[in-house]
Amino acid sequence: MSPLDLRSFSFYQLLEMDGCTRCGECVAWCPTFAEKPELEAITPLRKIETVAGMVHRQHRLLDRLLGRRRPPDPETLKTHSAGTYDCTLCGRCGVVCPVHIQTRSLWIAMRESLVQQGVYPETLDRLRETVTTRYNISGDDNANRLIWSQNLPKVPAGVGGKEQAEVVYFVGCVSSFYPQSYSIPQSMVQVLEHAAVDFLTLGGQEWCCGFPLMIAGMGDAAVEIARHNVEAVRRTGAKYLVAACPSCYHTWKHEYEPMLHQPLGFEVLHATELLEQIVDRLHLQPLEETVTYHDPCDLGRTSGIYEAPRNVIRAIPGLRFVEMEHHHEYSLCCGGGGDVEMADKDLSVAVAASRVAQAAATEAKILLSACQQCVRTLAGAARREKLRVRTMDVVELVARQLAE
Amino acid sequence: MDYEGIFWILHLPLMVVFLIGMTDVAGVWLRGRIGGGTDAPVGQKLLTLLGDALRTILSWRLPYLIKAFITEAWFNRRLWRANRFRWASHFLLLSGFLLLMSLSGISAIADKVLHKLFHLGNLPWVAMWYTPDHPVPALLNEIGATMMTVGLLFFIVRRYLIRPPQLRSGPTDHWMVIGLGLILLTGWIAEVVRLCIGIPEGSAPYLAFIGYPLSLLFRGLPLPWEALAKGLWTGHGLLTSVVIVTIPYSKFMHVIAGGLSATVDQFQQETAHSAKGAAHVPA
């Protein structure tokens, strides 16, 4: 077992781990621990305690003087790995931590160190292989990225027909290749067309943003992908890139520039931010219905966007909007993030069930979100729990309410 | 040799050990990445950090830093939102500690520097800080000690009696209770014994609203109060020094590391450039 390389962590993260008091506030808010209480290693508290212990035993003078210096114990590492990869990276723990530990980035750093030490789920090797050779997460032929557009009654010129535009609509892997999510890009391009936005999609030139690799602790493998994607957008002369997927949005907005050490040269928006700006000219038809909204973790807590989707929803006349018990920065995760679905599908399902139960408690007929992964995960949970609530993306609802 | 001499002979080496421990801890932190680079030497990383800190302190952002410290590290808004009883325990312990440490520091500066070095002891606002039982420090010290004691009692009740399910208690938690408890207990006993010596003219020991009434209960006993007081205060001081030595390797470290992380994170949030809705997409 190789020693722990502290370069996986930043100065600040090592300091944060020594600031943890193990008060357990994070435990009370952790959605995966709530569903898997037998695995103490899932708790943020134990993850920090384990890694801090390894750091101390390998690198501290006191531990050397006391003869406690030793490399990580394999069984401890294995348990720690299970706990670390059973995390959806929702970031709820970071919001409630009394000493403001930035937990999400700390968990990713822990995953990087586990990858370095070779202790991580084997499925992630297949993920890395797929993303770096097929340029998407599903392993499909990347040239088929516009397959979702085939059912459109009229395919806008921006979908495969332009090489230059003001706005690039970055569709994302899930919306491109998972049929149950096709309606999201279909709706998005209809809305953009209706609002006369000059846009295009990259088609086969769109590669996976690299987010699944970054959160798996394999961020190094995403650098070439990032470079390709940025060049592909620059060639279009676009001033804006819009992503409907919060994970893609976050990666473009916050990860690409530090990764490539250069400015992008264009603005990055989430789809709801764009919709918020153009919703007044869409003249949406009224809908008498009760709706609720699920804050995607990567849009809300990670990227700080809470009001844009709500403003878009409230712009639809007649809608009655009800918040769930946990919303905004306290929103409960849908269970679909953090690569947990790959590592532990049952856990992902259990977390989703808790969230749809909160939605059902609002008596809303429509559960909205702004993330295709959240919509997919929550729709599956609603079906399994036999709940009479329809799940859809905000952009889908907007498209439905467009005036003729 | 007098008690004060014994105190300094033992206290100073202990403080050196404490500094070695802090250097050890900071040395581990400095092995982490700073600014995205992975292989910069430790000295360069330290200079980068110090440069960033100075640029912040000497800039328009200093008020944000102070505000972040006050709201997140000291008053801890997140604890307030989580649980009021827990918040009260933490606030009382921390504030009482800050008050007592400040008073000790002010007393030492007033006595050793302003009085003995610069001969300013004739100034009332200097002399008051080292005059035994002057009303102001007497009251403030009593308040500080009481706050810490009540805060520690709240801590013990919550952790060992109420025992919320989120808590996991271990040796590091028990050491915190024992260490703080012994310091407070010896401090109270030393103070009561000192008040049993007698009341100097012009002082107002009755403002020590717990220590003074307790001293009235024991004053009549035929004990060498003066020698006891000196010994107990020296013991109390050295016990505090021993606990300080353990800071880098104990849960007490959260006072420094946790305070820093809370302050810096809040500061970054408040001064970060917001890019929400920045772009306006034309038709």
HADDOCK unambig.tbl for C-alpha pairs under 7 A between the chains (distance, minus, plus):
assign (segid A and resid 6 and name CA) (segid B and resid 31 and name CA) 6.13 0.50 0.50
assign (segid A and resid 6 and name CA) (segid B and resid 32 and name CA) 5.46 0.50 0.50
assign (segid A and resid 7 and name CA) (segid B and resid 31 and name CA) 6.71 0.50 0.50
assign (segid A and resid 7 and name CA) (segid B and resid 32 and name CA) 5.01 0.50 0.50
assign (segid A and resid 7 and name CA) (segid B and resid 33 and name CA) 5.66 0.50 0.50
assign (segid A and resid 7 and name CA) (segid B and resid 38 and name CA) 5.97 0.50 0.50
assign (segid A and resid 9 and name CA) (segid B and resid 32 and name CA) 5.29 0.50 0.50
assign (segid A and resid 9 and name CA) (segid B and resid 33 and name CA) 6.23 0.50 0.50
assign (segid A and resid 10 and name CA) (segid B and resid 32 and name CA) 4.36 0.50 0.50
assign (segid A and resid 10 and name CA) (segid B and resid 33 and name CA) 4.12 0.50 0.50
assign (segid A and resid 10 and name CA) (segid B and resid 34 and name CA) 6.01 0.50 0.50
assign (segid A and resid 11 and name CA) (segid B and resid 29 and name CA) 4.94 0.50 0.50
assign (segid A and resid 11 and name CA) (segid B and resid 30 and name CA) 5.57 0.50 0.50
assign (segid A and resid 11 and name CA) (segid B and resid 31 and name CA) 6.79 0.50 0.50
assign (segid A and resid 11 and name CA) (segid B and resid 32 and name CA) 4.20 0.50 0.50
assign (segid A and resid 11 and name CA) (segid B and resid 33 and name CA) 5.40 0.50 0.50
assign (segid A and resid 11 and name CA) (segid B and resid 34 and name CA) 5.92 0.50 0.50
assign (segid A and resid 14 and name CA) (segid B and resid 29 and name CA) 5.25 0.50 0.50
assign (segid A and resid 14 and name CA) (segid B and resid 32 and name CA) 6.84 0.50 0.50
assign (segid A and resid 15 and name CA) (segid B and resid 29 and name CA) 5.91 0.50 0.50
assign (segid A and resid 15 and name CA) (segid B and resid 257 and name CA) 5.87 0.50 0.50
assign (segid A and resid 16 and name CA) (segid B and resid 257 and name CA) 6.44 0.50 0.50
assign (segid A and resid 16 and name CA) (segid B and resid 258 and name CA) 6.75 0.50 0.50
assign (segid A and resid 16 and name CA) (segid B and resid 261 and name CA) 6.05 0.50 0.50
assign (segid A and resid 18 and name CA) (segid B and resid 253 and name CA) 6.77 0.50 0.50
assign (segid A and resid 18 and name CA) (segid B and resid 254 and name CA) 6.35 0.50 0.50
assign (segid A and resid 18 and name CA) (segid B and resid 257 and name CA) 5.97 0.50 0.50
assign (segid A and resid 19 and name CA) (segid B and resid 253 and name CA) 6.70 0.50 0.50
assign (segid A and resid 19 and name CA) (segid B and resid 254 and name CA) 4.22 0.50 0.50
assign (segid A and resid 19 and name CA) (segid B and resid 257 and name CA) 4.37 0.50 0.50
assign (segid A and resid 19 and name CA) (segid B and resid 258 and name CA) 3.91 0.50 0.50
assign (segid A and resid 20 and name CA) (segid B and resid 254 and name CA) 6.40 0.50 0.50
assign (segid A and resid 20 and name CA) (segid B and resid 258 and name CA) 6.64 0.50 0.50
assign (segid A and resid 21 and name CA) (segid B and resid 251 and name CA) 6.45 0.50 0.50
assign (segid A and resid 21 and name CA) (segid B and resid 254 and name CA) 6.31 0.50 0.50
assign (segid A and resid 23 and name CA) (segid B and resid 167 and name CA) 5.97 0.50 0.50
assign (segid A and resid 24 and name CA) (segid B and resid 166 and name CA) 4.78 0.50 0.50
assign (segid A and resid 24 and name CA) (segid B and resid 167 and name CA) 5.34 0.50 0.50
assign (segid A and resid 25 and name CA) (segid B and resid 166 and name CA) 6.57 0.50 0.50
assign (segid A and resid 27 and name CA) (segid B and resid 166 and name CA) 5.97 0.50 0.50
assign (segid A and resid 28 and name CA) (segid B and resid 166 and name CA) 6.00 0.50 0.50
assign (segid A and resid 59 and name CA) (segid B and resid 28 and name CA) 6.57 0.50 0.50
assign (segid A and resid 60 and name CA) (segid B and resid 24 and name CA) 6.41 0.50 0.50
assign (segid A and resid 60 and name CA) (segid B and resid 28 and name CA) 6.94 0.50 0.50
assign (segid A and resid 61 and name CA) (segid B and resid 24 and name CA) 6.23 0.50 0.50
assign (segid A and resid 96 and name CA) (segid B and resid 78 and name CA) 6.43 0.50 0.50
assign (segid A and resid 98 and name CA) (segid B and resid 76 and name CA) 6.85 0.50 0.50
assign (segid A and resid 98 and name CA) (segid B and resid 78 and name CA) 5.40 0.50 0.50
assign (segid A and resid 98 and name CA) (segid B and resid 79 and name CA) 5.86 0.50 0.50
assign (segid A and resid 99 and name CA) (segid B and resid 258 and name CA) 5.05 0.50 0.50
assign (segid A and resid 99 and name CA) (segid B and resid 259 and name CA) 6.74 0.50 0.50
assign (segid A and resid 99 and name CA) (segid B and resid 261 and name CA) 6.11 0.50 0.50
assign (segid A and resid 99 and name CA) (segid B and resid 262 and name CA) 4.65 0.50 0.50
assign (segid A and resid 100 and name CA) (segid B and resid 261 and name CA) 6.16 0.50 0.50
assign (segid A and resid 100 and name CA) (segid B and resid 262 and name CA) 4.78 0.50 0.50
assign (segid A and resid 100 and name CA) (segid B and resid 265 and name CA) 6.34 0.50 0.50
assign (segid A and resid 101 and name CA) (segid B and resid 261 and name CA) 6.65 0.50 0.50
assign (segid A and resid 195 and name CA) (segid B and resid 283 and name CA) 6.72 0.50 0.50
assign (segid A and resid 196 and name CA) (segid B and resid 283 and name CA) 5.59 0.50 0.50
assign (segid A and resid 197 and name CA) (segid B and resid 283 and name CA) 5.01 0.50 0.50
assign (segid A and resid 267 and name CA) (segid B and resid 279 and name CA) 6.75 0.50 0.50
assign (segid A and resid 273 and name CA) (segid B and resid 277 and name CA) 5.97 0.50 0.50
